[in-house]
Amino acid sequence: MKNNRYGQSAILSDSEYSKIRREIRSSKYKLLLDLAWYTGERWGALVQLKYEDVYQPNGKPLDTITFRANTRKARPDGKRETRQVPVHRNLFDSLKEYKPDTLFSPESYLFPGQKAGTHIELRFADKILRAAVERAGLEHQGISTHSTRRSFITKLHEKGTDIYVIQQITGHKDLKALSRYIEVRADRIAGAIALL
């Protein structure tokens, strides 16, 4: 899926995200895509979210989503850190509208697997995304589960968010690693030169 992208997943435009979202049939997996889009978290951590990480006991969405350290990718030094992300108003609306198939307890996974007490596998989430990408006619664009993370970071950068603020949001410890997520389009380069 990443052909001719030098091993990098594609950056999604807002319209491509919307197109893919329309092709996801289940409200549960639309929510998974929304969480990826508005938090920039890796899908491996997303599938491990628990109800209490996202919702209050009364069912109202929290203002901040917590990605627990044990669900997140380890840094090069082997350490994992909890990450908290403020909830975007569009994501808040998606969370509010979402009606789970079954009653959740606070410790329940938001995306439960077929066996009790498990979450869906990353492989299954990837399969859902790939099927939606294909139905949307975007299968040759290099889109993968990592596209939402790269898109999130690139969009923040394009909107003028300071690189150090982005670093705080994403939890990157190394600016060099963070910079690999940012795609700089040719028109932005030309626009920068035009400022001289």
C-alpha positions as CSV (number, residue, x, y, z in Angstrom):
1,M,0.0,0.0,0.0
2,K,3.0,2.3,0.3
3,N,4.4,2.0,-3.2
4,N,6.6,4.8,-4.4
5,R,6.3,6.6,-1.0
6,Y,9.8,5.6,0.3
7,G,8.1,3.4,3.0
8,Q,5.9,6.3,4.2
9,S,2.1,6.0,4.4
10,A,0.1,8.6,2.5
11,I,-1.2,11.9,4.0
12,L,-5.0,12.1,3.7
13,S,-6.9,15.2,2.7
14,D,-10.1,16.0,4.6
15,S,-12.1,14.9,1.6
16,E,-10.3,11.5,1.4
17,Y,-10.9,11.0,5.1
18,S,-14.6,11.7,4.6
19,K,-14.7,9.4,1.5
20,I,-13.2,6.5,3.5
21,R,-15.4,7.2,6.5
22,R,-18.5,6.9,4.3
23,E,-17.4,3.5,3.2
24,I,-17.1,2.1,6.7
25,R,-20.3,0.3,7.4
26,S,-20.3,0.0,11.2
27,S,-20.7,3.0,13.5
28,K,-18.2,1.3,15.8
29,Y,-15.5,1.4,13.2
30,K,-16.4,4.9,12.0
31,L,-15.6,5.9,15.6
32,L,-12.3,4.1,15.4
33,L,-11.4,6.1,12.3
34,D,-12.6,9.3,13.9
35,L,-10.4,8.6,17.0
36,A,-7.4,8.0,14.7
37,W,-8.1,11.2,12.7
38,Y,-8.6,13.5,15.7
39,T,-6.0,12.1,18.1
40,G,-3.2,11.1,15.8
41,E,-2.6,8.0,17.9
42,R,-1.3,4.7,16.5
43,W,-4.0,2.1,15.8
44,G,-2.4,-0.4,18.0
45,A,-3.2,1.8,21.0
46,L,-6.6,2.8,19.6
47,V,-7.9,-0.8,19.5
48,Q,-6.9,-1.2,23.2
49,L,-8.9,1.8,24.5
50,K,-11.2,1.1,27.4
51,Y,-14.5,2.7,28.0
52,E,-13.1,4.6,31.0
53,D,-10.3,6.1,28.8
54,V,-13.0,7.8,26.7
55,Y,-16.3,8.1,28.6
56,Q,-17.4,9.2,32.1
57,P,-19.4,6.6,34.1
58,N,-22.6,8.4,33.0
59,G,-21.8,7.7,29.3
60,K,-20.8,11.3,28.5
61,P,-17.5,11.7,26.6
62,L,-14.5,12.9,28.5
63,D,-12.8,16.1,27.5
64,T,-9.5,14.3,27.3
65,I,-8.8,10.8,26.0
66,T,-6.1,8.8,27.8
67,F,-3.9,6.4,26.0
68,R,-2.3,4.2,28.7
69,A,1.4,3.6,28.6
70,N,1.1,-0.2,28.3
71,T,-0.9,0.2,25.1
72,R,1.5,2.6,23.4
73,K,4.6,1.9,21.3
74,A,7.8,1.9,23.3
75,R,10.5,4.6,22.7
76,P,13.9,3.6,21.5
77,D,15.0,3.4,25.2
78,G,12.2,0.9,25.8
79,K,10.1,3.2,27.9
80,R,6.4,3.8,27.3
81,E,4.4,6.9,28.4
82,T,0.8,7.6,28.9
83,R,-0.5,10.2,26.4
84,Q,-3.6,12.4,26.9
85,V,-5.2,14.2,24.0
86,P,-7.9,16.9,24.3
87,V,-11.1,15.9,22.5
88,H,-11.8,17.9,19.3
89,R,-15.4,19.1,19.1
90,N,-16.1,16.9,16.0
91,L,-14.8,13.8,17.9
92,F,-16.8,14.8,20.9
93,D,-19.9,14.7,18.7
94,S,-19.0,11.3,17.3
95,L,-18.4,9.9,20.8
96,K,-21.8,11.3,21.9
97,E,-23.6,9.8,19.0
98,Y,-22.0,6.4,19.3
99,K,-24.2,3.7,20.8
100,P,-22.3,0.5,21.6
101,D,-23.7,-2.9,20.7
102,T,-23.6,-4.0,24.3
103,L,-23.5,-2.4,27.8
104,F,-20.0,-1.4,28.7
105,S,-18.4,-1.5,32.1
106,P,-15.6,1.0,32.7
107,E,-13.0,-1.7,32.2
108,S,-14.6,-2.9,29.0
109,Y,-12.7,-2.4,25.7
110,L,-14.3,0.2,23.5
111,F,-13.7,-2.1,20.5
112,P,-14.3,-5.6,22.0
113,G,-13.0,-8.7,20.3
114,Q,-15.1,-11.9,19.8
115,K,-13.8,-13.5,23.0
116,A,-14.9,-12.0,26.3
117,G,-12.4,-9.6,27.8
118,T,-10.4,-9.0,24.6
119,H,-10.1,-6.2,22.1
120,I,-10.2,-6.4,18.3
121,E,-6.8,-7.2,16.8
122,L,-4.8,-4.5,14.9
123,R,-4.8,-6.8,11.9
124,F,-8.7,-6.8,11.9
125,A,-8.8,-3.0,12.2
126,D,-6.3,-2.7,9.3
127,K,-8.5,-5.0,7.2
128,I,-11.5,-2.8,7.9
129,L,-9.6,0.3,6.8
130,R,-8.2,-1.4,3.7
131,A,-11.7,-2.5,2.6
132,A,-13.1,1.0,3.0
133,V,-10.1,2.5,1.2
134,E,-10.7,0.1,-1.7
135,R,-14.5,0.8,-1.8
136,A,-13.6,4.6,-1.9
137,G,-11.4,4.0,-4.9
138,L,-8.2,5.1,-3.1
139,E,-6.4,1.8,-2.9
140,H,-3.4,3.0,-5.0
141,Q,-2.7,6.0,-2.9
142,G,-0.5,4.4,-0.3
143,I,-3.0,4.7,2.6
144,S,-2.5,2.6,5.7
145,T,-3.4,2.8,9.4
146,H,-0.4,5.0,9.8
147,S,-1.8,7.6,7.4
148,T,-4.1,9.0,10.1
149,R,-1.1,9.7,12.4
150,R,1.0,11.3,9.6
151,S,-2.0,13.3,8.5
152,F,-2.7,14.5,12.0
153,I,0.9,15.7,12.5
154,T,1.2,17.2,9.0
155,K,-2.1,19.1,9.4
156,L,-1.0,20.6,12.7
157,H,2.3,21.7,11.1
158,E,0.6,23.2,8.0
159,K,-1.8,25.2,10.3
160,G,1.2,26.8,11.9
161,T,1.4,24.8,15.1
162,D,4.9,25.1,16.7
163,I,6.9,21.9,16.3
164,Y,7.5,21.8,20.1
165,V,3.7,21.9,20.7
166,I,3.2,19.1,18.2
167,Q,5.9,17.2,20.1
168,Q,4.0,17.6,23.3
169,I,0.7,16.5,21.7
170,T,2.2,13.4,20.0
171,G,4.6,12.4,22.8
172,H,7.7,12.2,20.6
173,K,10.9,12.6,22.6
174,D,13.0,13.1,19.5
175,L,12.4,16.0,17.0
176,K,14.2,14.0,14.3
177,A,11.7,11.1,14.6
178,L,8.8,13.6,14.7
179,S,10.0,15.4,11.5
180,R,9.7,12.2,9.5
181,Y,5.9,12.4,10.0
182,I,5.7,15.8,8.4
183,E,5.2,16.0,4.7
184,V,6.0,19.3,3.1
185,R,4.1,19.8,-0.2
186,A,5.8,21.4,-3.2
187,D,3.4,24.4,-3.2
188,R,4.4,25.2,0.4
189,I,8.0,25.3,-0.6
190,A,7.3,27.5,-3.6
191,G,5.2,29.8,-1.3
192,A,8.1,30.1,1.1
193,I,10.5,31.1,-1.7
194,A,7.9,33.6,-2.9
195,L,8.1,35.3,0.5
196,L,11.8,36.4,-0.1
